[in-house]
Amino acid sequence: MKASDIIKQLQIVLPTVTNAFSTVLNIVSVTPAGTTATATTVEDHGLSIGDVVNISGTLAPVVVSSITRVGEVATATTATPHDITEGVFNTVTLSGSNESEFNGTFPLLSANNRETFEFSVADSGATSATGAPLLEDPPGVFGYNGLVTITSVPGLKTFTYELPVALTEPAVGNGIVSTNIQITGAINLERAVEMYTKQTTTDALWAFVVLDTTVASKDRNTRNDAVTSAAPGSDRRQQLFQTFSVFVFNPTPDELSAREARDDMEDVMTYLFKALLYWQAPSELSASNGMGVVFDSHQFAAYNTAFYVHEFQFQILADVTEDDTVEPAFNVAFRDIDLTMNTSLGTEQLTASIDLDDEPITP
């Protein structure tokens, strides 16, 4: 487990559930040119090449090749896979048709394959769509959203970044860009305090990830103080309890008791749960336990009238298996055994030659 992985996970998810750790700018548009996206913001963004920001709230629409209706059932065919999963998604949103009865949000009826789906409409009006219809809310994993790095800044209100795959249609939806993401890490609380007090932006929350102690589980069958008594040939699987803390700094220049700052942490707890609980953090081991991050506790950590610090503790269970251990020094088949034994009958000796091959080697 590395702090950098936890920090990245928080930077990806937290800006999508709260504005408390970043500065938010509204997006006017995002247009693609192959794998390069150009975003335009309402306000001057103040960004530079190399800055890392979080894009959220945008949708990457899919072109709809045709829409036909029979009675109350409309069938749409898309130009590329729509990734709608029947039973998971209950509605679809379409736009761009010349016929208003095919624009809007409709109940999803079925999705028999990745390029067709059926939805419910009124049994009236046109039986097919014209214009340039779009499926606005496909659930694809590749789109405009995510943690991105600024590649160029053409203007005060525009910037570009790279997409994981080439897109063809401009983004729709109410997109935002989260800048100045105040989530980082430190070796301990004392170092986090030093870093926080040197920041020029302290009017919002800061989060510092700190790795804590990692301990191994104790074999309950061991009848001594050792962690385990497993020997070669037995089950030598161990489990590690990897713990980490997220220290959240809340500025309190106008508070005398920090009561409100402490209450704020109940909301922060829910944000952290959304970002971390049951996330499969990389363990750096050969196998994953499959359980993911679990919550341990949260508590007051520090307060000095200028700011309040709260600690949230989490834990990851990881498995140490045979693949993570030292390779055995001797791992070849037994050779033949030549045996010589002395007897109690004077100088006589007994000798034996044992052939361990299933098929003896012919001399």
Secondary structure as GFF3:
##gff-version 3
##sequence-region A 1 363
A	DSSP	alpha_helix	3	17	.	.	.	ID=ss1
A	DSSP	beta_strand	23	41	.	.	.	ID=ss2
A	DSSP	beta_strand	52	59	.	.	.	ID=ss3
A	DSSP	beta_strand	62	70	.	.	.	ID=ss4
A	DSSP	beta_strand	73	78	.	.	.	ID=ss5
A	DSSP	beta_strand	91	97	.	.	.	ID=ss6
A	DSSP	three_ten_helix	100	102	.	.	.	ID=ss7
A	DSSP	beta_strand	104	113	.	.	.	ID=ss8
A	DSSP	beta_strand	116	120	.	.	.	ID=ss9
A	DSSP	beta_strand	131	135	.	.	.	ID=ss10
A	DSSP	beta_strand	146	149	.	.	.	ID=ss11
A	DSSP	beta_strand	152	155	.	.	.	ID=ss12
A	DSSP	beta_strand	158	167	.	.	.	ID=ss13
A	DSSP	beta_strand	172	179	.	.	.	ID=ss14
A	DSSP	beta_strand	183	185	.	.	.	ID=ss15
A	DSSP	alpha_helix	189	197	.	.	.	ID=ss16
A	DSSP	beta_strand	206	216	.	.	.	ID=ss17
A	DSSP	beta_strand	238	251	.	.	.	ID=ss18
A	DSSP	alpha_helix	259	276	.	.	.	ID=ss19
A	DSSP	beta_strand	293	303	.	.	.	ID=ss20
A	DSSP	beta_strand	307	320	.	.	.	ID=ss21
A	DSSP	three_ten_helix	322	324	.	.	.	ID=ss22
A	DSSP	beta_strand	337	342	.	.	.	ID=ss23
A	DSSP	beta_strand	349	354	.	.	.	ID=ss24
###
